[in-house]
Amino acid sequence: MSEFPIGSPPEAGHFPKRNRIISGLSIGVVVIQAGPESGSLITANLAKRYKRHVLAVPGPITSLVSAGTLGLIRQGASMVLSSGDILALYDLPFVFDHAGSEKMFSGVEKRVVDCLRSEPMRVDDLAYALNMDVPGISSVLSLMQLKGIVEDDYGKFKLNISEVR
């Protein structure tokens, strides 16, 4: 997205103008690598000016391409160590399976997880609690089983995850 006509050649002066638009349209900016004079730092500073979240992935202190991200963290940018850090910042649902890998889930799946936090439940009880029909919740539960989020324990569904945020 740019205010320059289609086909405009890439020129150094165009990038800050384009990045101004990008940072203004975004809810946050994640900088993965940035040297001390990186254009990514311009975008991050614009995002700060527009009151957007600025996040940065730390890198080795001996690497030139880490200088910018480490500087952003020093200035108060949120440090990102995994996608879960970004999801948590925006309060987006995700779970960790027993192996520690992150999994995102839909709104209906989140509602199922919330119901199953306290105790395992039968399909019809879940359907009633969620104001859904039995075929609808059964479909959701089948998909959640395939994802490893829930398991059927003798007719009652229970969570099969180690941590839910």
N, C-alpha and C positions, 0 to 999 in steps of 0.2 A: 504494500500500500504506500502510495507516495503522491505528492502534489505535482510531480514531474510527469510529463507526457510519456505514454508507452513508447518504448524504444530509446528513451534517454540513456546515454552511456553512463556507466558507473563512474562517478567522480567523487573525490574525497569530501568535498563540501556538501554532497547530497546525503551522505549517510547520517549526519546528526539531525537533519531535517526529517528524514524518514523515521529515524529512531524516536524522535519526539512524538510522532504520531503513534508508533507502536507502544511506547511507554504510556501514553495517554489513554489508549484503548484497553490496556492490560490491567488486571487486578494486582499483578505483581510481576517482578522481573527476577529471573534466576540467572546469575552469572556463573558459568562453569569454569572458564579460564579467562584471565585478562592480564596482559602485561601492564606495566606502569603507565603507558600512554594509550591504552586500548580504547577503541570506540565503545566497547561494552561499558566502560566506566562512564562515558557520556550518557548512555542510555540509563544506567543505574542512577546517576545524579538527577536526570530528568524525572525518573520514576519517583525519587524522593521528593522532588519539588511538587509533583502532582499527588503527593501523599499516597503512593502505591507502596506495597511491600517490596523490599529489596532483600533478596536471598543470595547467598554465595556458597559455592562448594570450595572448601579449603583444599589446598594442595601442598606439596612439599615446600618448605621455606627456602630451599635452595634453587627452586625453579623460577625463572623469570616470568613464566606465564601464570604463576601463582601470586605474584606481587599484588596485582589488582584485587583479586578475590580476598586475599588476606587483609588488605587495606580496608576493603568494604566491611569485613567482619569486625575489624578494629573500630570502625566508625559506627557500628551498631546494626549492620545487616544481619539477618537471621542466618545461622549456619545450617547448611543442608548436608546431611550425611546419607540420606536415603529418600526415596520418593515418599515414604511415610511422614517425613518432616513437613513436606509440602501439603500433603493431605490433611495432616493434623492442624496446620496453620489455618486452613480454610474449613476446618471441621467437616471434612468429607469422610464418609465411612470406609474403613478398611479393617482387615483382620490379618493376624499372623497364624499360619498353620503350624503344626508341630515341628516342622523343619525350619521354621523361622522366616519363610517367604511371605511376602505381603500379598494380600488378595483384596481387591475392591469388590463391593457388592452393591446391588441395586437398592432402591428405596423399600421395595417389598421384602427383599432379603434382610435388610436392616431391621425391619419390623419383626420378622420371624426371629432373628437373633435376639432382639430385645425381649421377646416373649419367652425364649428358651434359656435366658440367662439364669433364672432361678430354679427351673426344674424341667425335666423332659415332659413332652406333651404328646397326646394322640392327635392325629390329623383333624378329627372333627372338633376337638377342643381348640386347636390352633385356628381353624376356620372360623369358629365362633368368636374367639378373642380378636381376630383381625377383621371381622365382618366381611369374610370372603366365602365363596362357595367351596365345597370340598374338592371338586375337580380342579379349580383354580389353584388352591393351596397345594394340592398334590403335585401339580406341575412344577410349581416353584420349589417344593421340597425335593423333587427328583433332580432338578438342575443343581440345587445346593448340595445334594449328595455327590453328584458328579464332580463338583468343585472341591469336595472334601470339607465343606463347612458344617454339615450336619450328618448324622448317621441314624439309622433306624435301629433302636434297641428294644427288640421284642414288642413292636407295635407303637412305641413311643419314640419321638424324635428328640435327639439331644445334640448339643453343640459338639463339634469335633475340632475345636480350635483352642489354641493355648491362650490367646489374648485378643480381646476386641477393644478397639478404640473408637 
